[in-house]
């Protein structure tokens, strides 16, 4: 109701009138009360004061008589005019000086206050002390009556003359004043209402037009200029408002363009951006940050909850631009580089955090280091052997027998072939890692591929005395994949089973279908794989029995290559549960895998 400026101005004027009338009324009523009280006590002083010693002496003489109370009353009656006694609002009483009980007076005892006043107690105390100078004449403007008590002692008698005024006259005057004030107040309010409406209309109309213009500007309408209808301050304000609207339109247009560019950048950039205000509350987080942190950063998230363990917020906020803090954060299997820097100032700015995924860079670096270390290790032995035997042949000067020299040359050729196999396997892995290995997908019978690989290894198994059997259904479905690569995987699995099974062992190949996948298992009774090595047999260059692997010409890369090929077919290659001595490896392939974009 009072949000309108019209009503506020009217209310202000009404409150002003009310305040003035209240102050004036309070002042008048207080002044009348003080005047009446002062008049009362002045009258009492004139009658009983220093200038009326003879009258007081006469009262004391009368008090000494046996009927002293009655005589005092007669004297007071004769001086009623001087005392202002009107027998209605003001009366006198003659009281016992010791007990303060009523004896005689111009009114009966019922007119006395219920409790003896402070003035009456003062007079009684004067009687007890025998000091007639102690007169009870203290005024109390808050009391509903006025009184004065004068001790009168004569002979053995002691009385108290008690004058009491119940302020009916003052109350009547105040009531009349209040009525007059209320009449003036009503007239003043009517005039103030009229003037306030006229004044407020003159002042508020231009302001309402400005308000309407501001609402249009707030709604995005910057084209409606306000008319300047005066040359006063309101007119100047209207002109300034029109200029401000134009500048604001240009500024908002520029800011909107910048904001759209930044929103698009933050939305589609691969790096994460998280910003906090000066109090550590989240103000921005792009989708990439949620994805990199592997969590949804809620709108009520704070800096302490997200990154408080890395660097204190106040420490980052205290940095001076362009300084920043760089750190690394591990989230699951990801490695993130963090760049923390303040923006703006400590009172209005905050902290912005950039998150960059360096997982692949770290993995590439680790692969590079591992590659260099493994290649160096694997090539060291054959290179050492080649150099040793070549130097022996060179230094012999033809003294070595021909059969021994040929034996040395055979060793050199064998070691050279071994290095060639290592290089070829490394090149295959490199192509698979980089995605450059071409896979020629086609539909082929999974059972035929198994049968082909089994036939190719049958002679090798027979030469070592193994019981080699294949239990694969004839109706295995067609699968989609690179047949030559998958047969390479099967060859590696079966070849390892033959190689690492002592002569006279047993090797069994089984196959089947599960839902939309086919599988093949190769079980042997060989040396098996210790529990501690089971998780690492697919690692590059890893061998369970290093001495035997080198003797058999293994490079430690066969299972790594096989696993990479199977992964490119969206399949799995893993150890399967095996009872007793030996190993079981299971190959699982989807019948229709998604084809990679090579």
C-alpha positions, 0 to 999 in steps of 0.5 A, a space after each residue: 500500500 505504501 510503496 507508491 510515492 504518492 502515498 509516501 509523500 502523503 504519509 510524510 506530511 500527515 506524520 509531520 502534522 501529527 508530530 507537530 500537533 502532538 508536540 504542541 498538545 503535549 507542551 500545552 497540557 504540560 504547561 497548563 498542569 505546571 501553571 496550575 501546580 505552581 499557582 496552588 503552591 504559590 497560594 499555599 506559600 502566601 497563606 502559610 509562608 514567611 509573610 503570613 507569620 501572624 496567621 500561622 501564630 493565630 493557628 497555633 494559639 487556636 490549636 492550644 485550646 481544647 477544641 483546637 481542631 474546630 477553631 482551626 477549621 473556622 480560621 481556614 473557612 474564613 481564609 478559604 478564598 486565599 487558599 482557593 478552597 472551592 469545596 469541590 476540587 480543593 478542600 482542607 482537612 484538619 488531621 491528628 498530628 501524630 496518627 494523621 487521622 481525620 478530625 474535621 474539614 471542608 469535606 468528609 474523610 472519604 475525600 482523603 487519598 487511600 494512602 497517606 502521601 509523602 507530604 503528609 508523612 513529612 508533616 507527621 515526621 515534623 510533629 514527632 520531631 517537634 520541628 514546625 519548619 518541616 512542611 510537606 509541600 513537594 509537587 508531583 506532576 505525575 500524581 492525580 492530585 496536589 497536596 500540602 501538609 503544614 504541622 501546627 502545634 500548640 500546647 499539648 496539641 498537634 495538628 496537621 492542616 492538609 490541603 488537597 486538590 484533586 486536579 479536576 480543574 486541570 483535567 477539565 482544562 486539558 480536556 478542552 485543550 485536547 478537543 481544540 487540538 483535535 479540531 485543529 488536527 483534523 483541519 490540518 490533516 485535510 489540508 495536508 492531504 490535499 497539498 500532498 496529492 498536488 505536490 506528489 503529482 507534480 513530482 511523481 509523474 515525471 518519475 513514473 515516466 522514468 520508471 516506465 522507461 527503465 522497465 522497458 530498458 530492463 526488458 531489452 527495449 532501448 529504442 523508446 526515448 523519453 520526452 524531455 518536458 522540463 528544464 529542471 533537475 527531472 528534465 536533466 535526469 530524463 535526458 541523461 537517462 536517454 543517453 545512458 540507455 543508448 550507451 547501455 544498449 551498445 555495451 550489452 550488445 558487445 558483452 552478449 557477443 563476448 559471452 556467446 563466444 566464451 560460452 561456446 568456447 567453454 562448452 566445446 573445449 576439451 580442457 576443463 574450466 572451473 571458477 570460484 568467487 572470492 568466497 570459494 563458491 562455485 560460479 562456473 563449471 563446463 562439461 569437460 571439467 565434469 568429465 575429467 573429474 569423473 563427477 558432477 560438480 554441484 552448484 553448491 560445491 566449494 573450492 575446499 570440497 573440490 581442491 582444498 587438499 592441494 592448495 589453500 584457497 587464500 594462497 591462490 587468491 593472494 597471487 598477483 597476476 600473471 602468477 599461477 600455480 601448476 599441479 598434477 592430479 590423479 583421478 582414477 586412471 587419468 592424470 590431470 594437469 591443473 593451472 590455478 590462478 586468481 582473476 580480478 581482485 580479492 574483493 570482487 574476483 576469485 580463482 579459475 582452474 584449468 584442467 588438462 588431460 595428460 593421461 595419454 602423454 604420460 602413458 606415451 612417455 611410460 610406453 616410450 621408456 618401457 619400450 627403450 628399456 625392453 628393447 635394450 634388454 632384449 637386443 643386448 644378449 643377441 648383439 653381445 653373442 653376435 659380437 663375441 662370435 664375430 670377434 672370435 672368428 676375426 681374431 682366430 686368423 684362420 686357426 679355427 676348424 671349419 666345422 667350429 667356424 660354421 657352428 659360430 656362423 650358425 649361432 650368429 645367423 640364429 641370433 640375427 634371426 632372433 633380433 629380426 623377429 623382435 623388430 618385426 613384433 615391435 613393428 606389429 605392436 607399434 602399428 596396433 598401438 597407433 591404429 595403423 594396422 590394417 584389419 581386413 574384416 570379412 565374414 568367415 566360418 569360425 570353426 574352419 579357422 580353428 580347424 585350419 590352425 589345429 591342422 597346422 600345429 598337429 605335426 609339431 604336437 605329434 613330434 613332441 609326443 603330445 595328445 592333441 585333440 580338437 572338440 569344436 562343433 561343426 555348426 559354429 556360426 560365421 563371424 566378422 573379423 580379420 581371419 588371418 589376424 585371428 588365426 595368428 592369435 590362435 596359432 600363438 595360443 596353441 603354439 605356446 601350449 605345445 611349447 611349454 608342455 613337456 613331451 608326452 603331454 595333453 593339449 585340448 582345443 574346445 569351442 562353442 557359442 554363448 549368446 551373440 559371441 563365440 569362444 575357443 579354449 586351449 587347455 594343456 598339462 604344461 608347466 602352468 603359470 604361477 599365481 603371482 604371474 597370472 596378471 602379467 602374462 599379457 605384458 610386453 616382454 614378460 616371461 614366466 620362465 625367461 631361460 626356457 623362453 629364450 631357448 625356444 626363441 620366444 620374444 615375450 611379445 606374442 601374447 601382447 600382440 594377440 591381445 591387441 588383435 583381439 581387442 581390435 575385434 572387441 573381444 577378450 583374451 584371458 586365462 580361464 579357470 583350470 583344474 590340475 597342472 597346466 593352463 587354459 586360455 580362453 578367446 571370446 569374440 563377438 559374432 558381429 563386432 563394430 568395425 574400427 575406422 582404419 
